[in-house]
Each structure stands twice: as C-alpha cells, then as structure tokens.
Amino acid sequence: MLALVLPYVELPDLHLLGLTIHPFGVFAAVGVYIGAVLTVRAGRVYGPGDTKSLSEVFTWALLGGLLGAHLLHVLGYHPELLRTQGPLVLLKVWDGVSSMGGVLGGMAGIAGYFWRKGLRIRPYWDALALGTAPGWTIARLGCAVVHDHPGVRSNAWFAVAFPEGPRLDMGLVDCVLLAVITLVLYLLARRKRPEGVLMGVLAVSYSVPRFFLDFLRAQDMAFVDGRILGLTPAQWITPVLAAAGVYLLMVAGRARPEPVPSGQTAAAPPVGETRTGERSGACRSGAASAERAHDEPRRRALIQGVEVDAGDAAGE
C-alpha cells in the first residue's frame, strides 16, 4: 500500500537520572528556544530595534503559553478529564497541551508584558512572526514523532501506517504547513514590509487551512479531540485569528509613507548610503567654506577700492 511509504516511527522516552524525558517535550523546548532567538534577531530589522524588550517578553510568552496550552487541552479538547480526575487536573500544566491554546496564552502573555511596560505591541508583531513560525514548526515535528493527532483513515501517499491501519497524521500535516509558511515569511522578509504584514500573513495562511484540516481529525478512536457543536476548539478560534490577520494586512495596506523632511528625497537610501551622503555633503560644505575664505581678501580689496573712489568723487 502506498501509505506504507511513510512508516509509523515512534520515538521512545528517554530515561536519564531517574527522569523521564518525552520526545515531544524535547522538540517543544527546542522550538521555543529557536523561536526566541529568531525573534530577537528579527527585532534588529523589524520594529523599533528594541531587542531588549523582545528578550524579556520571552518569559511572559512562555508562561502564558504553557498555561493556555493546558487549559484549552482540558477545557476544550478533553473536558471529560475534569470528571475522571477532578479540578486538580487544571493545575497539571505538564500533562496535556494544545498548540492553539499555547498560541492564545502566549499572545496574552506578550500583550500583558507590553501593556505593563507601556509599549505599543504593533511595531513588534513582525519580529514575533519571524520567530513564532519556525519555532512552531519544530514543536509540531514533536507531535509528528509521537503521533498524538491521528487523522481519518486514508490510503493517500502521505498517510502514515498506524498500527490499526493507514491514517493521516495531522501533526505531520500541520508541521509541513508551518514549514511552508515559514519559508514564505522569510522570503517576504528579504524586503522591508509595511508594519504588520508578516504577522498578518502568518495569521491568515495558518488559520484558514487549519480550519478545514481539523475536519480530517479522527473521531473513531477511544481518545479523540472534543467537539463543540461539531467543531473542534481550534475551529472556533481560527476564524478570529484569520480576521485579526486580515485587519493587520488592511491597516498595512492603508499605511501612508512617513512624511519626508524638506531637502530630502522621498526614497531614503540605506543606512550606509545615507551616512556616505552625509559625509559627501560635509565635504562639499567644507570645500565651499574654504573657497569663501580664499576669496575674502580680494572681496575686501574691492570694497576698499570702491570706498576710495567714492571719497575722491566726494572731494571733487
């Protein structure tokens, strides 16, 4: 069967010094770290250049993401856990996460940080997008290696040979989607874009496919994603994220170029060229000053000559 082209490979847990390290946790940690590094790096170009705030906001995003990921996992996807394990399950933030909840919690943490610092969040969105997309891709790869998001039965060439038969692996599909989005974002980022474009592209290009992909999640297994009126929690959230992305793109499209001070061209040259231009202007100014100094004695002599002639004329 073509589905066997993608074998069911499950990475085992790692036992080290009495601790059990799950493969998903490793990929998630690496994804968070890479995302934070790339966000700070992108902040040197996108936004006000405030890399210090982007470094500090990481802790807020991490804590908010962990809390949001677990709460949506329990309250949205598996509310039956409240009946079987009691309310204390809400405190076990390490036991079950939802990527969509992590996104919402992380955004809440980021918004809380910037509100507390009295900073506008909008100038930072694009730098955050350039870190979020690749970090999320790596974390989703962790979902793919533990196969915790089984899809419907399928014989498609990209199906995975689950033990009970070939199925779509929605974690793998999501990982590929995010990898493509990451590539698109970094291609777009090769040129400076209007403020908010990159985050808008990320929000729309992920949310719209994700809404439809969730219809392919398995419902014929013992432990499946919960549904609210026939839709997964993510399918209720993604339209809101998509609308926010459209708003960012519309605002960016209406943004007017910054007013150009008199004496400067509308198309500002790159920083290096600007400095060269300033040096050239300074050189021209210095040359003009030297020329004026050189002509000053001759100008004074001419003035004195005119005054002498005028005096003679008055005497006559």
HELIX and SHEET records of a PDB file:
HELIX    1   1 LEU A    2  VAL A    5  5                                   4    
HELIX    2   2 PRO A   23  ALA A   42  1                                  20    
HELIX    3   3 THR A   51  LEU A   72  1                                  22    
HELIX    4   4 HIS A   73  TYR A   77  3                                   5    
HELIX    5   5 GLU A   80  GLN A   85  1                                   6    
HELIX    6   6 PRO A   87  LEU A   91  5                                   5    
HELIX    7   7 SER A   99  LYS A  117  1                                  19    
HELIX    8   8 ARG A  122  TYR A  124  5                                   3    
HELIX    9   9 TRP A  125  VAL A  146  1                                  22    
HELIX   10  10 MET A  170  LEU A  188  1                                  19    
HELIX   11  11 VAL A  197  LEU A  213  1                                  17    
HELIX   12  12 ASP A  214  LEU A  216  5                                   3    
HELIX   13  13 PRO A  233  ARG A  254  1                                  22    
HELIX   14  14 VAL A  271  GLY A  315  1                                  45    
SHEET    1   A 2 LEU A  14  LEU A  16  0                                        
SHEET    2   A 2 LEU A  19  ILE A  21 -1                                        
SHEET    1   B 3 PRO A 150  ARG A 153  0                                        
SHEET    2   B 3 GLY A 165  ASP A 169 -1                                        
SHEET    3   B 3 VAL A 160  PHE A 162 -1                                        
END                                                                             
